[in-house]
Amino acid sequence: ALARALMRRSSWSRSELVDIAADLDLMADGALERINEAAYEAVDQPLIEGEDPIEINLDILEQLTA
């Protein structure tokens, strides 16, 4: 659910993602790390970069959703 939420925009503030993760009963850092691990496994690149703002690599997102 968090990965789907991230797809809505290419940039998020850290506080926004912490709030979204909390609503899903997730710890933001752990969830973002797991999403990036899955991206690395699939395309050998991170989907999520940065600390604040947090950027979503749209090129990688396209590859993951194709």
Secondary structure, DSSP 4 states (H G I P E B T S, - for coil): -HHHHHTT-SEE-HHHHHHHHHHTT--HHHHHHHHHHHHHHHHSS-SEE-SSSEEE-HHHHHHHH-
